[in-house]
Amino acid sequence: MANRALTEQAFLVLTALVDEPRHGYGIVGEVERLSDGRMRLRIGTLYGVLDRLTADGLVELDHEEVHQGRLRRYYRLTDPGAAALAAEADRLSVHVRAATSRLRARRDRLSEGGA
């Protein structure tokens, strides 16, 4: 991955895989929890994101198992994936700090009667 920003979906999928390998529905549930229900990935969307992350070397297949007659694929975060997630978290935090600072200054100006 060439230092490009992650989509919000990719960011949350990588975050969902930080602590353990997960299968598709496990990732969907964890993304929903991480986003406080704001993001509900459809399975087709999830696998598109996983395909891109896998192609970029950020995620890889951990193992497969048969559960109730269906094959479950478990994905895990790679070291480059962890590095990309950390870089994106740092990039986003810089933007959050800048926005927060400017909003605070605006609030202070308005409370002092300025425009």
N, C-alpha and C positions, 0 to 999 in steps of 0.2 A: 504494500500500500504506500503510495507516494505522498505522504503527509497531507492528505486531503481530509476535510472534515467528515465525520461520520454522520449519517442520517440519525434522527432521533430513534428510529426503530433499531438500527444497527447498534447504537450506543446502549440501548436498553437490553438487547439480546446479549451483547458482550457482558454487560453488568450482571445479567441473570446467570451467566456461566462462570462467574468469578469463583464461587465457592465450591461448585461440584458440577460434574457432567449431568446433563439433563436431556430427556427426549423431547420431542416436539410439543406435546401438550404440557409438559412440565415447564418448558420455556414460556409458552403462552401464559400460563398461570402466574409464573414469576414476574413476567413483564407487567401483567395487570396489577400485581401487588406492588411492584416497584413504582408504578406510575399512579398509585392510588385509584386505579380503575379508569384512568383517563385514556390509556392506550389498550385496546383490545385487538390483538393481532389475529387475523384469520390464518388458518393453517397454510393456505396457498401463499399468502404474503410472507409468512415466517420462512417457508422453504426457499423463497426467492432471496430473502435476506441471508439465510444460511448458505445458500449457493455462492453468493457474492463474497461473504466472509470467508468461506472455505477457499474460494479461488484466490483470495488475497492472503491466505495463510494465517488468518486471524483466529480461525476456528478449525477444528478437525474432528473427524469421526472418532469417538472413544471406543465404543463397542456397540454390538447389536444383540438383542435378545427377543425371543418370541414370548409374547404376553397375550393370553387368551386367543391364541391362534393368529395373532398379528405381529409383524416384525416391528420392533421399536429400535430406532437408531438414537444413540446417545452421543451428544456433541460436547466437546470440551474446548475451553479457551487455551490457545497456544501462548507461548511467551511473547511472540510478536503481537498477539491480540491483546495481552495484558498491557504491553507498552503502548499500543495504539489507544487503548481505553484510557490509560493514565494521561497521555498527551492530550486527548480530547477533553478530559475532565479539567486539566490545567487550562486549556484554551477557553473553555466555557467559564471557568471561575474568574478569569481575567475580565471577560465581558460582564459577568454578573457584578463584580466589584466596580467596574466603570459605571454601569447603569445605576447601581445603588448609590454611589457617590454623587452622581449628577441629580438623581431624584432627591437626595437629602438636601443638596444645595438649593434646588428649586423650592422644596418645601420651606426651607429657612427663609429664602427670599420672599415667598408669598406670605409667610407669617409675619414678616417685618413690614408688610405693606407694599413691597416692590412688585414689579410686573414680571 
